[in-house]
Amino acid sequence: MQRGSVIVVRYALPAVIALTGLVLTIVGGSDTVVAAGVALIGVGMLVALLNLLMRLGIASSRDREREENARRYYDRHGRWPSG
């Protein structure tokens, strides 16, 4: 995925969803429109949270992989790798 696409999905998409919900909540003429706006604000927050959780999961996988490589090095050389 290209860098621009990542930025759009990570930041712009949740912001646009939440902003649309905010506009509907403020401008809404009926209770249904206001409720839809509040729901969209929640959806925007959920998309942002899911992006954060995915990033944390990927970082955690990288940490585990580094740890496993260090353990393999230790098994082969009898000492923990430096750095």
C-alpha positions as a Markdown table, in Angstrom:
| # | Residue | x | y | z |
|---|---|---|---|---|
| 1 | Met | 0.0 | 0.0 | 0.0 |
| 2 | Gln | 1.4 | 3.4 | -0.9 |
| 3 | Arg | 2.1 | 6.0 | 1.8 |
| 4 | Gly | -0.7 | 8.3 | 0.6 |
| 5 | Ser | -3.3 | 5.5 | 0.8 |
| 6 | Val | -2.2 | 4.7 | 4.3 |
| 7 | Ile | -2.6 | 8.3 | 5.4 |
| 8 | Val | -6.0 | 8.5 | 3.8 |
| 9 | Val | -7.2 | 5.3 | 5.5 |
| 10 | Arg | -5.5 | 6.1 | 8.9 |
| 11 | Tyr | -6.5 | 9.7 | 9.3 |
| 12 | Ala | -8.7 | 11.1 | 6.6 |
| 13 | Leu | -11.4 | 8.4 | 6.5 |
| 14 | Pro | -12.2 | 8.5 | 10.3 |
| 15 | Ala | -12.1 | 12.3 | 10.2 |
| 16 | Val | -14.5 | 12.6 | 7.2 |
| 17 | Ile | -16.9 | 10.1 | 8.8 |
| 18 | Ala | -16.9 | 11.9 | 12.2 |
| 19 | Leu | -17.1 | 15.3 | 10.5 |
| 20 | Thr | -20.1 | 14.2 | 8.5 |
| 21 | Gly | -21.7 | 13.0 | 11.7 |
| 22 | Leu | -21.0 | 16.3 | 13.4 |
| 23 | Val | -22.6 | 18.2 | 10.5 |
| 24 | Leu | -25.7 | 16.0 | 10.6 |
| 25 | Thr | -25.9 | 16.4 | 14.3 |
| 26 | Ile | -25.7 | 20.2 | 14.2 |
| 27 | Val | -27.9 | 20.7 | 11.0 |
| 28 | Gly | -30.2 | 17.8 | 11.5 |
| 29 | Gly | -33.9 | 18.7 | 11.2 |
| 30 | Ser | -35.3 | 15.6 | 12.8 |
| 31 | Asp | -34.4 | 13.2 | 15.5 |
| 32 | Thr | -33.6 | 10.5 | 13.0 |
| 33 | Val | -31.0 | 12.7 | 11.3 |
| 34 | Val | -29.4 | 13.7 | 14.6 |
| 35 | Ala | -29.3 | 10.0 | 15.6 |
| 36 | Ala | -27.6 | 9.2 | 12.3 |
| 37 | Gly | -25.1 | 11.9 | 13.0 |
| 38 | Val | -24.3 | 10.7 | 16.4 |
| 39 | Ala | -23.9 | 7.1 | 15.0 |
| 40 | Leu | -21.5 | 8.4 | 12.3 |
| 41 | Ile | -19.4 | 10.2 | 15.0 |
| 42 | Gly | -19.2 | 6.8 | 16.8 |
| 43 | Val | -18.3 | 5.0 | 13.6 |
| 44 | Gly | -15.5 | 7.5 | 12.9 |
| 45 | Met | -14.1 | 7.0 | 16.3 |
| 46 | Leu | -14.3 | 3.2 | 15.9 |
| 47 | Val | -12.4 | 3.3 | 12.6 |
| 48 | Ala | -9.7 | 5.4 | 14.2 |
| 49 | Leu | -9.5 | 2.9 | 17.1 |
| 50 | Leu | -9.3 | -0.1 | 14.8 |
| 51 | Asn | -6.5 | 1.6 | 12.9 |
| 52 | Leu | -4.6 | 2.2 | 16.2 |
| 53 | Leu | -5.2 | -1.4 | 17.3 |
| 54 | Met | -3.9 | -2.8 | 14.0 |
| 55 | Arg | -0.8 | -0.7 | 14.3 |
| 56 | Leu | -0.2 | -1.9 | 17.8 |
| 57 | Gly | -0.7 | -5.5 | 16.7 |
| 58 | Ile | 1.8 | -5.1 | 13.9 |
| 59 | Ala | 4.4 | -3.5 | 16.2 |
| 60 | Ser | 3.9 | -6.3 | 18.7 |
| 61 | Ser | 4.5 | -8.9 | 16.0 |
| 62 | Arg | 7.8 | -7.2 | 15.0 |
| 63 | Asp | 8.9 | -7.2 | 18.7 |
| 64 | Arg | 8.2 | -10.9 | 19.0 |
| 65 | Glu | 10.1 | -11.6 | 15.8 |
| 66 | Arg | 13.1 | -9.7 | 17.1 |
| 67 | Glu | 13.0 | -11.5 | 20.4 |
| 68 | Glu | 12.8 | -14.9 | 18.6 |
| 69 | Asn | 15.8 | -14.0 | 16.4 |
| 70 | Ala | 17.8 | -12.9 | 19.5 |
| 71 | Arg | 16.9 | -16.3 | 21.2 |
| 72 | Arg | 18.1 | -18.2 | 18.1 |
| 73 | Tyr | 21.4 | -16.2 | 18.2 |
| 74 | Tyr | 21.8 | -17.0 | 21.8 |
| 75 | Asp | 21.2 | -20.7 | 21.2 |
| 76 | Arg | 23.9 | -20.7 | 18.5 |
| 77 | His | 26.5 | -18.4 | 20.1 |
| 78 | Gly | 25.9 | -18.7 | 23.8 |
| 79 | Arg | 25.5 | -15.0 | 24.4 |
| 80 | Trp | 22.8 | -12.5 | 23.9 |
| 81 | Pro | 23.3 | -10.3 | 20.7 |
| 82 | Ser | 24.5 | -6.8 | 21.4 |
| 83 | Gly | 22.2 | -3.9 | 20.2 |
